[in-house]
Amino acid sequence: MSTLTFRMARPGDEGAVLNIIRALARYEHLEDQVIATEGLLREWLFEKEKAEVLLAEAEGKIVGSALFFHSFSTFLGRAGIYLEDLFVYPEYRGRGYGRALLKKLAAVTLERDCGRLEWACLDWNEPSIAFYKSMGAAPMEDWTTYRLSGETLRRAAED
């Protein structure tokens, strides 16, 4: 593995973050769902500070990222970190960068005194599932994620 460095995304990185989001969407066959823009990312990441992006750099380029935000556990009585997206560009995979990114985010979780680090993974994504299990992560088999968005979210708010 060539030298890998980490830094938090900052204003001016919106284009790089959007490129990663689009590459992830291609991988997950969800390109048609990406409506994010550089302006939206600037607003929500840097102005409203609702999420953060840990960038991994090697060979003078951004090779991957971990987009995350704080959650809260009522049972633990403290914050956790929710990893929304972990992504390494395909040409940089197999070099340990994904493992290094997840380890760095685990360290951030501990540095912030958070109680846990959690995320979701698509059921068909066997390479990622195997990777997460190799890191010691355990699937939450008794839990199903539910979502309200778009029109169903609007209807729920009106009821």
Disulfide bonds with the S-S distance in Angstrom:
none
